[in-house]
Amino acid sequence: MPLNVSLVAAAGEIWSGEASLVVAKTVIGEIGLMAGHEPVLGILSEGEVRITGLDGSKVIAAAHDGFLSMEGDDVTIVAGDAQLIS
């Protein structure tokens, strides 16, 4: 099962799509999310959000403040500010 990922910032949607892995920095450390992960709500720290697509492609964004949540296989990352790095 793929993850359905949505990365948004105050300015609008930054990236959305299916992924096999999402890694983000929270105030208590990095967290990795894969399909089947327990539901989680975390507060983002300034740092990178790394998304691995189903085909192995990498999406990296710089995110500043905000939160992430996972319910089922839906991952939502809401940042005060975020920009794609690659």
C-alpha positions in Angstrom: 0.0 0.0 0.0 1.4 3.4 -0.9 1.2 6.5 1.3 -0.9 9.4 0.0 1.2 12.4 0.9 0.2 16.1 0.8 2.8 18.8 1.7 1.3 22.3 2.0 2.5 25.7 3.2 0.7 29.0 3.8 1.3 29.9 0.1 -0.4 26.7 -1.2 0.3 23.1 -2.1 4.0 22.3 -2.5 3.8 18.6 -3.4 1.3 15.7 -3.4 1.4 12.2 -4.6 2.0 8.6 -3.6 5.1 7.6 -1.7 6.7 4.7 0.0 8.5 6.7 2.7 8.3 10.1 4.4 11.0 11.4 6.8 10.6 14.7 8.6 12.2 16.4 11.5 10.0 17.0 14.6 10.7 18.8 17.8 11.6 15.4 19.4 13.7 14.1 16.5 13.3 12.6 13.0 10.4 10.4 12.2 10.0 8.0 9.3 6.6 7.0 8.1 5.7 4.0 6.0 2.4 2.4 5.1 0.8 0.7 8.1 2.4 3.1 10.6 0.4 3.9 13.7 -1.5 7.2 13.6 0.7 10.1 14.6 0.6 13.8 15.1 3.9 15.7 15.4 5.2 19.2 15.5 7.7 20.1 12.8 11.1 21.6 13.5 13.0 23.5 10.9 14.6 21.0 8.6 14.1 18.8 5.6 11.1 16.7 4.6 12.2 13.8 2.5 9.7 11.9 0.4 10.6 8.7 -1.5 8.3 8.1 -4.4 7.0 4.6 -5.4 9.6 4.6 -8.2 12.5 5.5 -5.9 12.5 9.1 -6.9 13.3 11.6 -4.1 11.6 14.9 -3.2 13.2 17.1 -0.6 11.7 20.2 0.8 12.9 22.7 3.4 10.1 23.1 5.9 9.8 25.7 8.7 7.4 25.2 11.6 4.0 23.4 11.3 2.9 19.9 11.9 2.5 16.5 10.3 -0.2 13.9 10.8 -0.7 10.4 9.6 -4.1 8.6 9.7 -4.4 5.3 7.8 -2.0 5.7 4.9 -2.7 9.5 4.5 0.2 11.8 5.5 -0.4 15.5 5.7 2.4 17.9 6.3 1.4 21.6 7.0 4.3 24.0 7.2 4.3 27.7 7.9 6.8 28.0 5.0 8.2 25.3 2.7 10.2 25.2 -0.5 11.2 22.3 -2.7 15.0 21.8 -2.7 14.9 18.9 -5.2 
